[in-house]
Amino acid sequence: MATRTRKSTFVFVLFLELVVGAVIWFSSSPSGAQPPPPPTVAQATTDTAPTVDAPPPPPAIMPAASACPKKPPPPKKALIDDLLPIGILIVVITVVVMRLPRVELGHSTAFRHRRLLNWLPLGLTYSFLYFGRYNMKQFQGIGLTELEYGTVFGVGSAVYGIAFLLNGPLTDRWGGRQTILISAAGSGVANALMGYMALSGETFGMSHVTAFSAAYALNMYFQSFGAVSIVKVNAAWFHVRERGTFGGIFGILISLGLYFAYDVGRRITEYFEIEWLFFIPAIVLAIFFVLSFLFVQNQPSDAGHPDFDLGDGLQSDEKLGVVKVFVKLLTHPVILTISIIELCSGFLRQAILQWGVDFGKGVGLGNTFVFENWGMVSCIAGITGGIFAGAISDHMFQSRRSPVSGVLYGVMLGGAILIVPLFVVPQAIGWVVAFMSMAIIGVHGMLTATASADFAGKRNTGVAVGIIDGFVYLGSTAQSFLYGAMLPASKIRDAATGCLVKNPEAAKIDNWTIWPYAMIPVALVGFLLTLRIWNAKPKRTGDPGGH
């Protein structure tokens, strides 16, 4: 009965969050948006004769939204076309949650209920951090070209990765509860700032690319507390034998954020002024700041329940200095190998999430189901990947994380190779990309969210996640600058007006071959490294260098 209640509560809360998305999705009245202004001579010229080689201007002030011609609202879709993606998403989440396997460790019903109350607002806060992180992708083509977006996201990714050197130890010192609050508050303020910049055109004397790079870097600094916080808190609430299944739930929460960032974010740009792409996540993060403040605690004893033996890699009361812990973990052969695997995962995950839709449009698949509903497809891919990875890790591979990561990397490598011959008949590419997304999101949740806590132990989880996720975003940074520079831009900036106009080079399929080609060697390296640590499991020792 308790299990049924716990699952029902989780499904109900997720259903409510999807209803919020549906409200935004169905808010299709464009009355809040100003009608498109009549085109000026300069604008008419840029609309009819875009120039591919025109260099971007260096204005100190970004053109305000009203200064550039606006695309008309999309034609209204049949109700079933809007209901279908949301309905599929709700059904998948409900079925998956109801079928989750359980590991019985003798926890009381009261403890399980309090743990649910702890990780659910924490996890949903992390979901909406994703909403306030990947919403920038929807700004591409409206306020940024692909090259400019690659720069902005690349700078933000670099800051995110480097920030772990500071924020990982701070999370170990302050606790995950405090740092998730810092993350939600800081990211909310940064999104509000970007919304103001999009609304007013104000760039504080900088070029628009520099201004948004700085604001997004601020956002990503605070975002970097999020992953460390959720893993830090849950490391104290979940035994090592439960963490694989929880890694699957963690994947659901991340994937829900992807749904909001991509599909709901796209609907915001279609029917509301562009500044609401940033203001809405800021408002949602403020709400979940309050919920996390009210319900999240660092460990069971803070909530009136006894702490328990977690069975992870470090069970010593010895307190080591931050530098010594950092060196011990970075030279730990398993953690170092996981970090390099996750560098590859960072490259591959963002290659798919950030550029998958652009690739689909470039090869003529922009109107197909997968790319039209990219957020929903990414969300389901993350759910299935995370649940598959977590369940077979705990129940087939005795809580080893590397074997399932190897299987998923094999899917990733095979998919990247398969895309190449499919350029001749691209209709099947969308579903191949969806399976690749499932695989790489599953790997990321399994290694960053689960293996880091297993091998580092509860005391040093923050530093371990900082190291591993720092490598993830090193890979993200590399792919952002690479693809931003190499892939053809769908829009380029007109030199005369500063507005974005269409680029005919984006419609040539041959210009998109770099996308799968660059993924193949990275996926191969990641796959081979998972084989190297295939049998690795945490062993209880007196310091974080044990393995």
Secondary structure, DSSP 4 states (H G I P E B T S, - for coil): -HHHHHHHHHHHHHHHHHHHHHHHHH---GGGSPPPPPPPHHHHHHHHS--TTPPPP--SSPPPGGGSPPPPPPPPPPHHHHHHHHHHHHHHHHHHHHT---------HHHHHHHHHHHHHHHHHHHHHHHHHHTHHHHBTTTB-HHHHHHHHHHHHHHHHHHHHHHHHHHHHH-HHHHHHHHHHHHHHHHHHHHHHHHH---TTS-HHHHHHHHHHHHHHHHHHHHHHHHHHHHTTS-TTTHHHHHHHHHHHHHHHHHIIIIIHHHHHHHS-TTHHHHHHHHHHHHHHHHHHHH--SSGGGGTS-------SB---PPPPHHHHHHHHHT-HHHHHHHHHHHHHHHHHHHHHHHHHHHHHHTT-TTSHHHHTHHHHHHHHHHHHHHHHHHHHHHTSTT-SHHHHHHHHHHHHHHHHHHHHHTSSGGGHHHHHHHHHHHHHHHHHHIIIIIHHHHH-STTHHHHHHHHHHHHHHHHHHHHHHHHHHSPPSEEE-TTT--EEE-GGGG-GGGGTHHHHHHHHHHHHHHHHHHHTTT-----BSSTT--
